[in-house]
């Protein structure tokens, strides 16, 4: 089966062409649902997705037959996306996600129908300030989670950690269902601090590919003892009054920021962590490796986390989207009866 996957986020969209479960072409555009919120319509988002689709399919050339399938996930199904769909309420299995996936014809981006995968939300009624800690949502990470389960022999119950701009903590049960999630903004915070804050000069406005482990642990300790903002300002002090290298200063800041993720992991009522809960961390270094180091150093955790590196050749979002397609029964019949509404 030839598949074109569209992974739409807040600020970026990535399109990949798959042939026999291998990426044969890809393209990206710096557009996302933030553009819809900014201009008040879908024109920029639709044009960006269409351009990325055309670029990727042009690269694929003869590798893409006429009967290819387009599937989209992520923020494209949010209220600001091209095909708004409600979140599914947890617990959600791969089969549940496939059942809720819908096809729409959107001529502004493609002549083929596009299959849209909805997001997932925690199940909670009567949300208030008293129970907001139990609530969370995801759009895109659900297919990443099922992509990870499809690629690796992972059994629940477990908590899967997907570090990134918005790090997701996803709880799965023994039936491989998503039962809850929690979100942090650590990656986005690190980007702002590193590139757009007072610390930018101290960090040369760049991240480290090899942050110093000792400083990582000390930054986390500083955050626990003095709070996040004080720990962050200490990077400036290290720059002014010590000979700390870039890798050391970046390691300190990374440790301080990720310390808050460790706190989320341990205390989130939605995740209901216990010391022996199985942990799987999947992502690119240094975030994934740094989280593993901090968890291993924390006496709360008795289970050793499993670290799995995500590879560019097999992005989890695409693997998961294809897994969803594989679970859609009578695909051709459903495609034939897809709604003809033009959005």
LUMDRENLUM-536729 format. One record per residue: x, y negated, z of N, C-alpha, C, O, CB in turn; residue in one letter. Coordinates in steps of 0.02 Angstrom, whole numbers, plus 50000, padded with zeros to 5 digits. Each point is the difference from the previous one (the first is absolute). Last residue first. Glycine has a CB too. Example, Ala and Ser with C-alpha at 12.3 -4.5 7.8 and 13.67 -1.06 7.14 Angstrom:
506425011250354500424994150003499614994550037500254994550008500345008749884S/499565025450104499554994150000500454994050000500525000150033498535005850029A/
// end
This chain:
492504893850111500134995850059500434994049980500164995950043499775014250032X/498225007849807500614996349987500114995250057499584995750014500275005349861X/498795023750105499994993050020500664996749985500535002850015498634999850074X/500095020949878500214995749945500004992750019500084995749956499485012749966X/500815016350218499594994149991500274995649944500614999249994499075001350126X/500745025849871500234994250040499574993949984499764999249944501425005350057X/498755018849908499444996750031500204994150043499604997450039499835013549960X/502175002249887499514998749948499414996050029499704995949966500645014749973X/501354997150204500264994749959499484997949948499934994149985501245010050034X/498395014550115499934993950038500244994049959499704994650004500455011850103X/500135014649800499294998550005499894993550037499594995949981500155016350017X/502454996149986499774997649935499264998150001499794995249969501085011949975X/500155002750251500244993249986499724997349935499804994249997501245008550066X/498475016650107499684998449936500194993049977499574995849986499475011850043X/501694993950212499715005549961499674997449937499734994549999500095012050106X/502274984450050499364997849972499725005649955500305001749949500054986050056X/501815012650104499455002450041499324997849974499485001950028501294997950069X/501334993749803499975007349996499425002950040499785005649988501454994549995X/499264976650026499715002049936499915007549994499505002449974501034987549974X/500595001850241499294998450003499665002149935499465003050001500784987350076X/502075011649933499695005250041499254998750007499615004850001501474996750062X/500204982349829499925005849957499685005850039499605003849972501414992649960X/499534984450188499464998449953499875005949953499425001649985500884986250021X/501535013750144499355000550034499424998749954499495003450004501074993250100X/501625000649813499895007150015499325001050033499635004649983501624997250030X/499464976149949499825003449938499855007350012499525002749972501184989349966X/500054995050243499354997449978499775003649937499415001549993500874987350058X/501885015850042499445003450033499334997549976499525003949996501204997650103X/501544999549751499684995550048499365003250028499605002849963500874987349976X/501675018649928499375003050023499674995550053499955002050058500515009649918X/501574981949917499755004549948499335003150019499625002049956501565000450012X/500074983650183499694996149947499695004549946499494998149970501334992750052X/499425017850234500424998849941499614996349946499395001049993501275009350034X/499364993450260499594999549940500444998249941500424995450005498575001350063X/501615016850170500134994249958499555000249938499945005249967501264994350074X/498595010350220499955001949930500114993849958499644995050009499575014650017X/501055000550244500124994549955500005002549928500395004549983500284989450105X/498335013850168500235002449935500054994149953499514996549988499955014950031X/500734989150264499634998349939500325003049938500615000849996499044988650059X/500295020550201500484996849954499634998449935499715004549969501275001850082X/497964995550204500045003249935500484996249955499994993849998498835010450013X/500664988050206500355006450009500065003949934500415004549994499154995950123X/500114972349976499875005049949500405006450015500604999750010499174991249906X/500414989650224499305001949998499885006049954499595004450015500104983750007X/502465000250010499855005950041499275002250000499855005550022501094991150049X/500584991149733499484998350048499815006250041499795005049971499784985849953X/501985008749887500314997050059499494998450055500204998250056500674997049869X/498485013749861500445005050032500324997350064500175003850045500065001049842X/498474980649982499575005150031500435005250035499845002150056499294996149856X/501994985249965499694997150060499555005150035499985000250062500074988549884X/500975017649848500514998850052499684997550064500185002350055500664995349855X/497785004649901500205006650025500504999350057499955003450051499855001649836X/499594975649997499455002450043500175006750031499865001250059499324992549870X/502314997849913500034996150062499455002250048500125000650060500384989749877X/499545019049846500555002650041500054996450067500135003150051500494999849844X/497784989549948499835006750023500555002850045499845003050052499514998849842X/501024976750007499445000050048499865007050027499955000950061499574989449879X/502185002549887500185001850069499425000550049500105002350056500964992249921X/498705018349825500424996850050500074992649982499914998349941500725012550082X/497145002449907500684998749978500414997150058499734996450042499865001749840X/498325019350154500114993549970500724999349979500405004750003498694990450065X/499305020050114500155000449928500064993149971499544995950004499865015049988X/500385005250250500164993349975500205000749927500465003649983499914992450132X/498255018650089500315000449934500104992849976499514996249995499955015249979X/499965003050273500094993849963500355001449933500505003649998499564989950110X/498435019450110500465000749944500024993549959499474997249985500315015250011X/499714989750272499674999349935500525000449944500524996850003498574996250049X/501265007550195500165005649956499644999749933500035004849961500175002050140X/499514976450077500725000849987500185005549951500514999549965499664996450149X/497514992449852500285003250059500745001249986500205000049942498685005550090X/499024977549856500645003550002500125003350067499824997450053500634994649864X/497614995449956499985004750056500625004350005499965006150005498804994149984X/500324982249848500475005449985500015005350055500135005949987500564986149949X/497984988250084499775003649940500445006049985499765005149977499804984249977X/500934995250223499475004850018499755003949940499735005550008499934986950084X/502854997149948499404999249960499465005050021500125006149998500584989649907X/501645002550184499434997450037499354999449960499484998750029501344995350039X/501425014049853499905003050066499344998150032499725003850039501514996249974X/499464990949774499965007349995499825003250067499605004650002501244995049905X/499624977350085499365001649968499895007549998499465002450015500624987149915X/502005003150143499494998650050499305001549973499585002950035501154988250014X/501075010449805500045005550048499474999150054499685004850021501564996549957X/499024981549869499685005849968500005006050047499525003850003500834991949884X/500794984950179499284999050005499615005649967499465001850022500734985949980X/502145012049980499825001650068499254999050011499695003750039501454993050000X/499954996949760499745006950001499835002350071499625004750009501064997749890X/500284975950068499355000549966499715007050006499405000750014500974990349907X/501795005250167499514996150037499315000749969499515001050036501394990949996X/500925018249857499835003550062499474996450040499545003050028501615001549974X/499714985149805499605005949981499785003850063499435002150005501194998749885X/500864981250137499344997749983499545005849982499415000150020501084989149939X/501765016050084499694997350060499284997949986499545001950036501584994250006X/500225010549776499815005750042499644997850063499515003150020501455003249935X/499984977449906499415002849968499745006050039499405001050006501004995049882X/501614994650182499454995350012499355002549970499474999550031501354991049970X/501125022249957499845000150071499424995450016499545001950037501655000749988X/499674998249756499675006350015499805000450074499495002950017501165002649891X/500624975950019499324999849973499625006350017499424999750019500984993049888X/501525001950264499965000449927499274999449977499545000150041501515007149956X/500164982350232499565005349974499974999649924499944994649971499385005250136X/501944987450073500245001849933499595005749970500255003949959500904992550075X/498044983550147500375006349996500255001149929499864996049954499445008950140X/499364975849975500485000950054500375006750000500405001250045498894991350020X/498974999249771500364994150023500595001650045500524996749996498424997049996X/499585023549924500344996749944500444994250023500554999049975498505004449952X/499585007950228500535004449978500414996949944500605000949996498715009050038X/498784978850036500534999550050500595004549983500584998150009498564999050077X/498925004249780500324993549991500594999150048500524997349981498374997949980X/499775023550067500395000749937500374993649985500585000149979498585008249977X/499284992750222500685002250018500435001249939500624999950004498925005250099X/498124989849885500444994150004500715001950018500474996449983498554996750050X/499335024049965500144997549933500474994050001500474999749960498415004450003X/500365004750241500465004849968500184997649930500575000749978498955008750090X/498854978550047500664998850029500525004749968500564997949986498904998550123X/498305006549828500264993749974500694998350029500424997349965498404998750021X/500015024350086500205000049929500324993449979500535000149968498555007850010X/501105000850280499484998249952500274999349930500604999049990498794995450102X/501805012850113499904992849997499444997849953499824994149998501375004850028X/499475024750023500164996450061499784992749999499794997250051501165010549963X/498785007249796499645003050058500094995750062499544999350040500625012149911X/501054982549857499294998849991499605002750059499544996750024500615003949851X/502155003850119499884992950012499264998349994499744996150039501415001449919X/499555024249983500024999150072499854992750019499644998650047501195010849962X/499394995849764499395002950027499964999150075499474998550028500525009849878X/501984985149989499464995549981499335002550026499594996050024501055000749875X/501235017050128500044994350045499464994949984499734996850045501505005049967X/499005017149848499775002150066500004994250049499554999550042500885012049935X/500454984449810499305001849993499705001850068499474997550018500755006649865X/502094992550100499644993750005499255001149991499594996450028501414997549928X/500385024850017500084997550069499604993550010499664999250050501485006249957X/498975003949774499585003950045500034997450072499494999650034500675010349892X/500154975949839500415003150053499545003450052499554996950027501354994349955X/498435005749754500004996450063500375003850054499965006250004498954988649965X/500975005949765500295004350052500034996250066500554998450023500135007749890X/498394984149894499875006949980500285004950052499805005850001500224990749879X/499084977350155500595004449998499785006949979499505002650024501074990750067X/498354981149845499985005850044500655003949996500414998949955498345001850032X/500914971949969499995006649970499995005550053500234999050056500384996549845X/499784979550115499365001049965499965006949966499695000749948500244987050034X/501825004550170500144998949929499385001649958500065001749941501155001150078X/499004996650226499945006549967500124999549924499905004949964499304998550125X/500864977450056500395004950037500015006849966500485003850008499244990250097X/498934988649807500714998349991500445005250035500525001949974499194985850018X/497945014350035500205001449931500754998649989500345004049967498504993249995X/499754999150240500495005449998500275001449930500485003849992498955001150106X/498814979349955500654997450023500555005349994500594998349993498814994050085X/498625013249763500014997250067500694997050015500445000049957498695008350080X/500105004649762499664993650004500004996850069499624995250012499685008749896X/501715018150018500054995649942499744992950011500204995349965499705014849967X/500135007950237500655000649966500074994749945500564997649988499445014550036X/497974990050103500554998050044500664999849963500414995650011498975009450085X/498715002849787499934992950017500584997650042500284994749987498485006450008X/501145021949955500134996149940499964992650014500444996249978499105013149953X/499885005650240500725000249988500184995949938500514996550000499545014850053X/497674991549996500324995750049500754999749989500304994650003498805008250079X/499675012249788499864993149979500324995050048500274994949978498655008849971X/501225019050107500394998649940499904992949976500484996649981499435015349988X/498804995850218500714999350014500414998149939500424995650003499445012650088X/497674994649980500244995649947500764999050004500264994849982498634999450017X/499245026950075500414994450024500254996149940500005002549943500355004050160X/497555013049962500414996149955500414994950038499764997050048499405004549862X/499355024050109500174993750032500514996449955500395003349966499385001350152X/498235017549873500634996749980500094993750043499534997650032500385007049850X/498625021450094500064993150024500654997049973500445003649977498894999150127X/499855019049828499524998850053500034992950027499514997650030500585014350000X/500495004749742500194993750033499474998650052499404999449984501194996149912X/499975030050025499574994249990500314993850034500325000650052498675006949942X/501675017050000500314995549952499544994149982500024997549943500625012250012X/499025007250218499685001549936500254995449945499704999549946499295004350116X/501704994450167500215006649978499695002149934500215004849969499934998350150X/500124970649924499825005550044500215006749970500345000149948498704993250096X/501944979649941499655005449965499865005750050500365000950049500204996049841X/500144974750105499915006350038499625005049957499474998349972500534995450137X/501644983749845499415003849978499965006550039500475004049997499594990849888X/501124979150098500055006050040499355003849988499464997650017501294996850072X/500634985149768499415003750019500195006050042500465003749984498954992449912X/501654978050027500135007050019499355003150023499634997250041501565000149991X/499424982349800499525001650053500095007350016499795004449961499384986650002X/502435002349903499804993250017499475000250056500044996250048500214999949834X/500905026050128499994995649942499834993050022500074998250058499615011249867X/500355019250160500264993250009500014996049936500105002849946500595001550147X/497975017150011500174997649934500254992850006499604995349996499545012349949X/500315015950214500204993050000500244998149931500465003249973499854997350150X/498045019450005500444998349944500144992650002499544995950005500005013749925X/499635010450253499954992949981500534998749947500595001250010498994995450106X/498995027149961500624996249996499844992749989499434998349982501205011749973X/498285017950075499944992850007500684996650001500505002950021498444998850042X/500935011849756499804995950057499865004450061500025006149996499524985349925X/502195012249858499385002050033499864995550059500464997850034499715014149929X/501394989649793499884996650064499335002250027499494999649965501214990449999X/501015014449829499615004650041499914997150070500335002250047500105007749886X/499894975549834500365003450053499535004450041499404998550006501434991949999X/498444996549804500705001449982500365004350052500475003549983499544985749957X/497705003250086500035004249940500725002049984500115005549973498874988849984X/500554990950222499775006850018500055004649940500125006050008499124989250078X/501264982249879500515003050043499815007150018500425004550000499864984250046X/498154998849836500575001449957500565003450039500315004749976499394985649953X/498445001650186499845006449967500545001849949500105005949985498674991950031X/501514981750095499985005450050499865006749967500345005050013499264986850072X/500324988949782500695001550019500015005850050500435004549995499914983549986X/497595003449958500275004349947500735001650013500245005449982498954989549937X/499774991050235499665006550002500265004549944500085006050011498894988550038X/501744982849972500385004750042499655006850005500325005050017500134985450047X/498494992049815500625002049968500395005150040500265004849972499784984149976X/498324996050172499865000849928500675001249966500414995549994498554997050010X/499875006850267500545001049952499725000349930499455002649989501245003450097X/498744986650200499805001549931500625001449958500554998150018498414994749994X/500035005550269500524998849950499735002249933499515003749995501424997850090X/498484997050208499794999049931500604998949955500504997050019498434998150021X/501055007550204499815006449970499864999349925499945005149966499584998350144X/501004977950032500595004249994499865006849969500455003449976500014990850121X/497844989749963500314998749935500625004249988500185001349943499374987150062X/498775009350187500195006449969500354999149933500065004949962498995000450097X/500214976350084500155005150050500255006649968500355003850032498794991050042X/500074985849804500684999050026500205005450049500595001050012499274986749972X/498335020149844500064994050040500734999250022500425004249984498394996850057X/499285015049796500684997850012500014993450039499624995449984500755010449910X/497915013350039499964994450046500694997550020500195000150059498725004349984X/501345019049861499404995949995500044994250050500355000550051498975009549913X/502445007749894499874996350062499394995649989499964996349950501285003850081X/500665016849834499295000150017499904996850068500235002550051499605007949881X/502144984549874499855003650062499254999650013499674995249980501495002350066X/499675001249700499984996050061499885004550060499715005449994499874984649942X/501265009849780499775003650059500014995350060500454995850005499975015349948X/499384986149754500435000250059499665003850057499465002949992501064986349973X/499075015349760499864995550055500505000650057500425004550000498384996149970X/501445003149755500015003850062499884995150058500364995050006500445013749945X/498664992549767500204995950057499925003950065499475002950013500194986749925X/500635013749774499775003150063500274995950058500604998950005499355012649941X/499504981049791500505000350054499685003250061499464997950021501154991849935X/498975010249755499754999050068500565000950051500485003649988498385000549976X/501774987349790499845006150036499664998350066500124994650028500865011449918X/499854976849922499425002849965499785006650032499435002049994500954992449900X/500884984650238500115006049960499365002249967499454998750025501485004850052X/499334975550049500665003150013500135006149956500585001549986499334994450131X/498084990549871500534995050009500685003150012500514996749991498634995650054X/498775020449937500344998449937500564994950007500454999749958498505002849986X/499925015750217500184993050009500394997849938500625000550000499405000550128X/498385020649981500284997149939500124992650012499544996350016499865012349910X/500565012550260499704993949974500344998049935500605000949991499114995450126X/499995025350085500274997649936499624993849977499394999750005500965011949964X/500225000350289499514998449948500364997549938500564997450004498574999850083X/501155017450169500334996649945499514998949942499625004549983501495000650050X/498465007550172499814992950002500334996049944499854994149992500005006950130X/500595022449911499294999449991499774992749996499524998549966500355012350095X/502394994449990499855001549929499254999049987499814997449947501155010750048X/499774990150225500254994349962499845000949926499814995349966501115002950118X/498605019650062499554994350013500194994049957499584996649972500255007650145X/501585014649879499395001349963499494994350010499654998249953500555014150059X/501794987250112500144998649929499385001149958499874996249954501335007250063X/498244990450231500445005049968500154997949929499714995249974499805013950098X/499714977750168499955000449927500505005249974500604999650015499034988249979X/498975002350252500545003749966499865000849925499435000849978500805005250129X/499344972749936500375005950023499555004350044499564997450035501534996349958X/498014989849811500105000450072500355006550018499805005449979499174987650040X/501164991449749499735006150028500155000150075500534997950021499615008449869X/499604970649966500455004950030499615006350018499424999750021501324991050024X/498344994149753500045000150074500525005250022500125005049967498684991450042X/501394989949758499705006150026500064999950076500514997950027499785008649868X/500104976949865499915000650073499635006450019499475001549975500514986050032X/501475004249782499465004950011499905001050075500245004950028500025000949862X/501334978650027499605000649940499405004750009499514999549963501514998349971X/500034988450279500255004049945499525000449942499484996749999501165009850083X/499134983450145500324995549952500275003749939500324997049958499974995550136X/498665019150087499524994949979500284995249948499634997349960499855003650153X/501705022749888499794995550054499494995049973499854999949941501265001550118X/500155015749816499325001650019499764995950059499475001450028500725010049930X/502014986449952499574998949943499275001850016499554997849965501425004649959X/501015000750218499574994350013499544998449942499574995650005501315000050069X/500025029349930500264994250034499484994450006499405001350003501735001749955X/499055015549835499925000250073500294993650030500324996049965499745016750035X/499165000949746500244994250037499865000850074499485002650021500344990249878X/500415021449844499745000150068500334994450039500604999049996499205013549999X/499794998649737500254994450040499685000450069499395000650005500794992149892X/500395025749889499544997750051500334994450040500595000550017498865010949990X/500805000749726500284998550065499464997150046499484997749978501665000349970X/498885010849811499545001950053500284998750070499845003650047499695005049876X/501674987549866499404995850000499545001550059499604995750020500485003849857X/502585004950151499495001949951499384995650008499954996050047500485015849953X/502264984750061499334998850026499485001749947499924996249952500524994850124X/501965009649893499895004250059499294999350027499825003750046501394995149982X/499814988849785499705006549982499875004550060499695005349993500884993849899X/499884976650175499975001749929499665006849990499425000950018501634992349961X/499694992650223499875007249997499995002549928500205005749988499154993450118X/500904977649945500615003750015499895007549991500455003649978499884987450103X/497824995149896500454998949943500665003850011500285002749953499204986050026X/498955010950195499795004649947500424999149937500105004849963498744994950083X/501564986050139500155006950018499825004849944500375004649985499444992550135X/499654979949852500725001050002500175007350014500425002949965499734985450076X/497595005249966500254999949932500755001349998500245003649956498854988450013X/499885006050243499775006049965500295000449930500245005249979498714994650088X/501434980650056500405005550027499815006749966500435004049984499684989950126X/498614987249837500674999349972500455005750024500395002749961499474984850036X/497945011350090500005001849929500704999649970500205004449962498624991450029X/500884996950230499945007349995500025002249927500335004949983499004995350124X/500674976749931500625003150023499985007549996500495003249978499684987250097X/497894997249874500514999049948500655003350020500355002949958499104986350010X/498795010950189499845004349943500534999449946500215005049971498584993950055X/501414986950161500095006950019499885004749941500415004449987499254992850130X/499894979949855500725001150006500145007350016500465003049972499714985150066X/497545005349953500344999349935500745001650004500255003949959498924987450011X/498875008650196500435005849987500444999249939500355004849981498785002150072X/499944973150126499735004649951500525005449986500564999850026498724991149922X/501094990550206499285000850004499695004349947499395000449995500614988850056X/502375003650015499684996449945499245000950000499654996449964501395005149970X/500345008450241500284993349989499614996249947499874994050009501255010350022X/498395018550026499814995650055500224992849986499674995250020500415014550060X/500585006649766499274999249998499774995250054499584995649988500305016049965X/502364994650047499864995449945499264998849992499784994449984501255009549958X/499765012150212500114993250025499864994849946499774994550016501095009950064X/499115019149878499364997150019500094993050032499524996250005500035015350012X/502344995449814499635004150046499374996350021499824994949970501235010650071X/501474994049798499314997950010499665004850048500185005950004499784988949880X/502355004649990499924996750065499314997050009499924994050011501305003549988X/499575025149856499844993049992499904996950069499725003150044499744999149843X/501675021749977499714996550057499884992749983500334997249956500235010850123X/499955019349811500054992749994499674996950061499595003150033500414997449840X/500895025350002499714996050053500114992649987500464998149964499725011350117X/500075019149825500034992949986499684996250057499555002650034500434999549841X/500275021450133500364999149937500054992749979500384998449955499235012950011X/499945006350262499944993249975500424999249937500615001150001499184994550116X/499045027649970500644996449998499884993149972499644999249951501025011650035X/497705007750027500194998050068500694996750004500305000050054498995009349987X/499674996349747500185006150037500304998450068500505003050021499695002849870X/499634973150004499915005649954500245006350035500595000550017499554992149881X/499174979450156500215006650022499855005249946499465000049971500354996750149X/500524974849924499745005149956500305006750020500615000750004499244990949901X/499684983850234500455005549981499635004949955499425001550011501224997250097X/499284974650014499685004849956500515005249980500564998449980498634992849978X/500364988150242500465004649967499595005149960499535003050024501344995550067X/498934975450040499665005749970500515004249961500394997349962498524996250031X/500964985850220500325003549944499575005849976499635003050038501504993650006X/498274988750142500414995549959500315003349938500244996549956500004997350147X/498235017450050499824993150011500364995349953499724995049977500065007750142X/499985021849790500074997650068499764992850006499634997449958501325010450059X/498875016049815499894992750006500034997950073499645002750043499664997449854X/501295020549920500074998950071499994992450011500504996649988500185014250030X/498695008749783500044992850014499994999150076499515001750033499914995249857X/501115024149916499804997950067500124992550007500514997349978499775014050069X/499315008549753500284993350011499754997750068499404999250010500654998149864X/500275028449999499654995350044500384993450002500624999950000498945009750070X/500145016649801500354993649998499594994950039499404999249987501145003649901X/499655025750118499584994050000500444993850000500474999550039498625006750022X/
// end
